[in-house]
């Protein structure tokens, strides 16, 4: 892509109404724009990052055997009345009447409607286990929408739901999802910790996935030697103080960002909707369920909170909007390099704008593409390449440049 044709431009200064560093950087660099508190729109650069995150999520969810679906955001009051959450979720669920007077809600999660759908397809032990997921827009009337993409009112959610005949099947799949979640976080450049949390209404405990960061709203207690962690409430309940219960290592306390959570729902929803199956002996039993969530937008913001410096964003290669930012300086002709990189199927943002070199360097660092390639009168028939995370650069031939970049993962 030619940067001269890019829809967005870098802002001269960070937006003053943002608190979260990730929101300031993403808005200033042109990845997102703000509509109102907790509501953002993804611009071309931001959508490229989001799409790569979603591709990684899809690959890992498909690997668990789950199938992708897409459900409506409009919710029937009658469906939610079956569990009582039409009333108990009023503070978080947007509810309104349409032109006919019918009461409708906007989906903030999908346990109820999906359980209702599952009744059409699950009736026998032969139909179990099953798992489906979606990556879909959710709406929550969030009173604390002050942290950019970390806490929004309109946001993307990957929600996965699994259906099982017994606890053994549930536990096996649950742990399979844990592995996939850890793969997702690692692939997008995050060191997430599986963190013991309260199960709320569903079970005694659930699991959160937390990334250590001063920007986090949660406080977790974690082991400095192994990956054991518990959130503040559970740590207090367990009397967790100094020694890790797994390896006896030292327990530390720090803020963290929750990037995912998973719950064993048991039979709460299946009993409310009459979702049952006949076992091998013809005995009718309630289906056992679990749900698993990840917010792709929140992942994007967390990546920025973790991977940045004073100059701007530092995107991991797996989710960067482009593999290389090609800068054309002092009226040098960079088109030959641009065409060659495109022919080699390398994602390149070509800064062909007629502006000063200093401005180009500053904007390149702010946008944070993993590699910067420079063509100028000084480079002659070669190209200067520099990694965003390194200070030094080197001169390489065009073929060497293509080979260096082709060896780097795009997804």
N, C-alpha and C positions, 0 to 999 in steps of 0.2 A: 504494500500500500504506500502511495506517495503521501507524505505528511502534509504537503500543500493542499491535498484534497480531503484531509481528515475533517470530519464534521465539527470536532471540538478543538478548543485551544487551551493552552495552559494559562491558569489565572495568575496574575501578578502576585497575589497574596492569598493566604489561607482564609476561608470563610470565618467570620468572627462569631457566628452563632453556633459553632460546633465545639463540643467538649472532647470527644474522642479523637486521638491522633490519627487513627485510620480514616475517619471521616474527613478530616482536614486534608490529608494527603490525597485521598481518592477523589475528592471534589476538585482540589486545586489542579491535579494532573489530568482531569477530564474523564475519569472513569465512571463517575456517577454525578447526577444532579439532584438537588433537594427540592421536593415539592412542598413539604410541610414536615413538622416534627414526626419522625418515625416512618416517613414515606420518601422513597428515593427511586430515581429512574436510571437504568443502566445505559450508558452511552457506548459507542462502538468498542472502545478499548475495554471497558468494564464487561461488556457482554461476551467478548472473546475469552476473558479470564473465567467468567461464570460458566461458559459452555465447556471449558476444559475441566473445571471442577466437576460439573455434572457428568461428563463422560467418564471420569474416573469413578464416580459414585455408581453409575450404571454398570460399569464393568464388574465392580466388586459385588454389587447386589445380584447381578445375573449369575455370578460365580457361586452364590449360595443356593441357586435353584429358584429364586424368586422371579416372578413375571411382572412386567411393567403394565400398569393401567393408568387411566386418567379419569378422575371423578369430578363431579360438578362442585363448584364453590357454593351454590345455592342449597340451603338445607331446609327440609320440612320440619316444622315445629313438632308434628306428631312423632317423627322418628326420635327426636331428642327427648320427648316426654317419657319415653319408655324407660330411660335410665334416670329421669329427674334432672338431667343436666341442662334442659332448656331454662329452668329456673336458677339452678346453682351456678351456671356459667354466664349469667346475665352481665356480670361485671367485665367479662373478657370477650363475649360474643356479640358482634354487631347484629342487632335484631330490628326488623322494620316491617311495615305492611306495604304490600304492592297495591296497584290501582284497584284491585278487586276486594281489598281488605284482608287478603290472606297474609298470615304472619310467616315471615321467612327469616332465616338466619344466614350469615356468611360463615363458611367453614373455617374453624380455627384448629381443628383436628378432625379425623374421620373414623373413629372407632364405631360410632353408632351407624352411620350410613353403610359402612362396609360390612358390618355384621348383618344388617338387613339384606344386603346383596348376597352374602354368603349362604343364606338360607335357600337360595335358588339352586345352589350347586353342590352343597354338602349335605349328605343324608346318611352316608355309610362310612364304615372304617376304610373302605376302598378309596374314598375321596380325600383321605388324610395321609400325611400332612400336606398342607398347601401354604404358599406364601406369595403375596402380591405387594407391589410398592408403586408409588407415584412420586414425581417431582412436580409440585403444584403450588400455586399461590395460596397463602393462608392470610387471614385477617384476624388481628387481635387488638382489642381496645386497650392498648398498653399504656398505663399511666406514667411509666418511667422511660418514655421514648426519647432519651437524651444522649444516646451513645452510638449514633450513626447506624450502620448495618448490624451492630452487635445487639441492638434491641429495637425492633421495628414494629410498626402496626400492619404493614403489608410486606410480606416476605415469602420467599420460596422455601418450601420444606420438602425434604425427602422423607416420606413416612412409609414405613414397611410394616405389614401386619402378617402374622403367621397363625395358623390354625392346626391344632394337634388333638390326637386321641388320648394321649396320656402325658404324664410329667416327664417320662424318659425321653419321649420324642421332643417335647418342648425344650428340655435342658440341652439336648444335643444340638438343636438348631440355634438356640440362643447363643451357645458358645461359638458356633460357626459364624454367626453374625458379629460377635466380638472380634474374631480374627479379621473379618472383612473390614470392620470399622477401623481397626488398628492399621490395616493396609492402606485404607483411604487417607488417614491422617499422615502416615509416613510418606505417601506418594505426593501429597500436596505440600510437604515440607514442614509438618508440625509434629512435635513430640508430645503426644497426648497420653494421659494417664487414666487407666480404668479406675474409677473412683466410686467407692461404696457410698450409696445414698439411700435416703428413705424411700420406701415403695409407695408412700401415700395411701390412697384408698385400695390399692391393688394387691400389694404384698408387703412383707416387713421391710425388704430391701430391694433396691433397683440399682442400676449402674449408670453413672454419668461418665463422660469422657472430658477431661479437663486439661487445658494447656496453661502452664504457669505463665502469668503475665500480670504486671502491675495494673493493667487496664481492666482486669477481671472484676466482676461483681461478687464472685463467690470466694470463700476462704476454704482452703483444703489443708489437711494434715497429710504429709507424704513422707515416705522413707527416702533418705539420701543414698541408700545402698541398693534397694530394689525398687520395683515400680508400684509397691503397695500405696494406696491412698484412700482417704475417706473424707467426705465433706464435713463441715463444722458440726452439724447437728448429730451425725452418726458418730463422729469422733468423741463428742461429749457423752453420747449414750454408751459408748464402749469403754469410756474412761481412757481413751488413747492420749498418752502424754509424751513420754520420752522414747520408749523402745518399740520398734516395729514388731507386731505380733507374728510376722512371718520369718524375718531374718535377724531380729534383735538390733537392727541398725537404728541410727538416730532419726527421730521423727522431727520434721521441720514444718513450719507453717508459712503459707504464702497465698496471695490472691491468685485466682485462676479464671480463665474464660471457659465456660461450658460449651463444647462444640458438638455434643451429641448426648443422647440418653436412650436407654432401653428399659422396658418394663415387662414383667410377667403379669399379665392381666388376669390370669386364672379364668374363672367362668362368669365373672361379673356381667359382661356384655352378652355372652351366649345365653345365659339364663334369662336376662331381660327380654331378649328377642326370640327365645325358644329355639336357638340354634343347637340342634342335637344330632346325634348320629347313632346308627345301630352297630354294635360291635359284632364280633364273629359269632357270638351266641344269640344274636338278635335282641340284646338288651340295649335300651335307649339310654344314652349318656350325653351330658353337655360337652360341647367342644371347648377345649382349653386354648386360650389365645395369648398373644404377646404383641407389643408394638415397639417400634424402633425408629428414632428420629434423628435427622441431621439437617441443619440449615445451611445450604450452599452459600448464601449471602453472608451469613455469620462466619463461615469458614474463610471467605474472601477477606473480610475485615480482620479476622484473627491472624491470617498470614501477614497482613500489613503491619499489625501491631507487633508481631514477632520479628519480621524481616524488613528492617528499615535502618537508615542512618540519618545524619543531619542533612544530607543532600536530598533524600527522598526514599522512595520505595525500592526494595530489592526483591524482585519476583523470583521464586524458585523456577527452574527451567520447565518443570512439568505443567505449570499453569500460567506462565507468562503470556501476554497477548501476542508477542512476536518473539522469535528466537534471537533476532539481532536488530539493532537500530543502526542503520547506515547513514552516516553524516557526510554530506557533500560540502566542503569548505572552500572559500575563496574562488568561487566560480569554476572549480574543478568539475570534470564530467564523471558523475557517479553512475550514470545510466548503464554503462557496460557491466559494472559490478551488480547493480540491481537486477538486470536481465538475467545474468548468470545465476544468481542466487534463486530467482524465481524458477528458472529452468531446472535447478537442482531440487525444487520443491521445498525450499527453506522459507519459513515465514519471516518476512523482512518489512520493517517500517523504514521507508526511504525518506530522509529529511532533505528534500530538494528545495526548501524554501530559501528565498533571498533575504536572509537575515545574518547577523554577525555570528562568528564562530563561538564566542563566549556564551551567547544566548542559547545556541544549539546544545552546547555541553551541559549547561545548567538544566535545560529541559529534559535532556536524555537521562541525567541522573535522577531527576524527579520522577519520571515515568517508570524507570527501573527495569528496563528490558535487560536480560542476563548478559548480552554481549553488545559492545559498541564497536562498529567498524567505521574508520575514517578514510575518506579519499580527499586528498588535497594536492596542490602543486609539489609539496615536499615529499609525498609518498611515491611520486612518479608512477611506475606501472605496478606498484605494489599497494597493499592495503594495511593500514594500522588497525590491529584488533586488540581490544582490552575487555577483560571480564569486569562486570559491574562490582564485584566484591574484591577486586584486586587493584593495586595502584599502578603496577607496571603494564606496559603495552609492548607489542612486537610487530614488526613488519613481515607480512607473509604474501605469497603469491595468491592470485585469485583461486587457483585450484586448491591450494592449502587452506584458504579461508573456507571454501565450501566443504572440504573434508572435516575441518574442525567442527563446523556447525552441524553437519549431518550426523556426527557421532553423539550429539546432544539430544536427549529426549524432548519431544514436543508435548507428549501426553503421558 
